[in-house]
Amino acid sequence: MVRYLAARLAVTATIFAIAPATAQTAPPADATAALQPSAAADPFEQAMAARATADYARRNHDPLAMLTAARMLGEVPVSGDQGDAGFTPKALYAEARTLADGNDLLLQQITVAESNSARGVLSSAFGSGLVRRVLMVSPRAAYQFVVNAKGGERLRLGAIGAPGTALLMRMLDQFGKTVCLDDHGDYAPVCQLTPTVDARFRVDIQNKSEQSSQTVVLSN
């Protein structure tokens, strides 16, 4: 129970750490305003929160935290190639089973959760979800692709490779100028920007490790 509460608190802390801070507002003046729907959930932020929660679970050998990460990611519908990469609900459920280390009660919880998620997302606050592609980046190699961004709207890209590898993400404009660079030596770089006009960018994902990295690329 203590470990469960710790995992839940960690997930809450992760989500608040990723979500942008908002100003305090006064309570609504009437009950009608209080019943207004909240802002739409952000699929990109939830996917990144799931990744951070999975990292927490691995560091602490916590199967319940990994189960939470799998459920968080399972709520986010995606379009495009699903692939067989490590950052999928199926893969995270498998990691949760490994971390459960034969505990029958935990294994039963994981099986029930995965069974429920396998029914598919019938309705979701995320709409059509993220665009997703899976690619294999060889050791010390790079993968390039082009994205078209709409002016005035934020473009976000996230690459999630194999844990333990080091990936670099770079975005260049039409003139070859670097407009975003994430080179922090971890396996999940993120780039985001808001172009003033419609624009095309080249994206480089470089694997700085000595091992191949099956990489999931998410974009809004």
N, C-alpha and C positions, 0 to 999 in steps of 0.2 A: 504493500500500500504506500509506503514511504517513497519507493522508487517510482511508483505510478504518479504520485503527486508531483515529484520532482520533474518527471518528464513533461507533465502537463504545464507546469510553471515555465519550463524551458521553452516549450512551444509558444506559449503566450508571449514570453520575452522576445523570442525570435520574430514573431509577427509584428510586434510593436517596434522592434528595432528596424525592420525593413520598411514599414509603412511610414509615409511622410508625416511629420508633426502637423497638427491642426490646432487652430486657436480655440480656446474655450468659448462656448456660446451659451446664452441664457436658455432655460427651458422654454418650449413653445408656449404661446399665450393661451392656446385652447386645445381641447382634446383632438380636434380634427387635424391640427398640425402635427400632433404627436403620432398620428396614425399614418403619416406620409411614409412611403417606402424609403429605405436608406439608399445611399449611393451604390451603384452597381459594383459588384466585387471585381477585382482586378486579377485576371488569370495569370499574367506574367509574374506579379508579386507573389501570388500563392504558390506558383511553381518554384520560385526562388526560395520561398519560406520552407517548402517541402525539402528542397536540397539542403538548406541549413539545418533542418531538424534531423535529416538523415545523417549529416556530419556529427551532430551531437550524439545520436544513437551509437554510431561507430566508436566515437571516442570513449563513451561511457559503457559500452557493451549493454545497451538498454533495448530490449526487444519491444517494449511498449512504445518507446519514442519512435522506433523504426516503423511500428505499426501505424502510428499517427502520421508519419511522413508519407507512407503508402496511401493512406486514406485521403490526405490532403492532395496528393498528386492525382489520385483517381477521380477527384471531383472536377478536374480541369480537362474538358474535352479538347482534343487536338485534331488538326487536319494535316494531311501529308503522310509521309512514310513513318510507320510506327517502329519498324526495325526490331532488333533484338538487343538493344543497348542496355546498359546498367541502370539508366535513369528512367525507369518505367515503373508503374505500380506493381506489375508482376515481379520485377527484379527486387523491388524493395520488400515485398511480402516474403520473397525467398530469403533475403537477408534477415528479416525478422525471425523466421524459423530457425536460422542458424544461431542467432543470438539467444533464442529461447532455450537452447541447449538441452532439449529433451523434456522440458517442463510441459506436462500434458495439458494443464489448464491454459497456459499461454498458447500452446499449439492449437488448441481448440478455438480460442479467441481469434487467432490469426486466420484459421480456416473459415470461420463464420464471416469475418470481415471481407476476406477475399471473395467468398461466394456471393456476398451481397453486391460487391463492386462489379463482379463479372456480368451482372445483369445489364450494365450499360447506364449511361446518363440519360434519363428520360426527359428531364428538364433541368436547366441550370441558369444561374445568374450570369454565367460567363458567355452566353451566346454561342457562337460557332467555335470559340476557343482559339488557341494559339496555332500558328503555322509551325510545323515541326518537320525537321529532316534529320536523318541519322547518317553519319559519314565516318569512315575509318581514316584517321590521320596517322601516317607512318612515323616512325621515330625520326626526329630532327627534320621533319618535312612540313610543308604548309599546304593548306587547302584554300582556294579562292573562289568567291562567287560574287555576284552583283545583286544589289537590292535597289528598288526604286522607292523613294520616300516622298510622301505628300507634304507640301509646304504648310507650315503652321501646325503640324501634328507631330507629336513625339514618336520617334522611332526607337525601339528597344530590341536589342539582340543579346541573347545569352548562349554561351557554349558550355556544355557540361560534359566533361570527359570522364575517363576512368579515374577513380580516387587514387591519389599518389602520383599522378602525372602532372606536368606543368604545361599549361596552354597560354598562348598569347593571342589577343584579338586586336586587330587594327582596322580602322575604317579610313578610307581615303576618298577625297572628293574627285571631281572630274579633272582637276588640275594636278592630281597626284599628291595633294597636301593631306597630311594626317590630321583628321578631325576628331578622332577618338583612339585612345590606346589604353588597353588594360593588360599590364605585364607585371602582375604581382606574384608570379610563381606558383599559383594554385591551379586547380583543375577546372575552374568555373568562371572564366572572365565574362564581363558584361560591358556592353557599350550602349549608350543612349544619347540622343541629340534631337533637336527640333529645328529642321531647316526652315528658312524663311520662305523659300519657294520650292516647287517640285524639283527633286534632284536625284541623281543616280550616284551610288557609292559602291566602291569595291571593298569587300570584306576579306581580310586575311586571317586565317586561324592557323597558328603555328604550334606544332608539338615540340616542345623543347626537351622532351624526355628521351630516354633510351629505349622505351617500349611503345608499341602502338597504342593508340587511344581511340576506342569507339566513342564517338562524340555525338551528343544530341544538340542540335541548334534550334532554339526557340526564338520566334519573332512575332511581334504583334501585327 
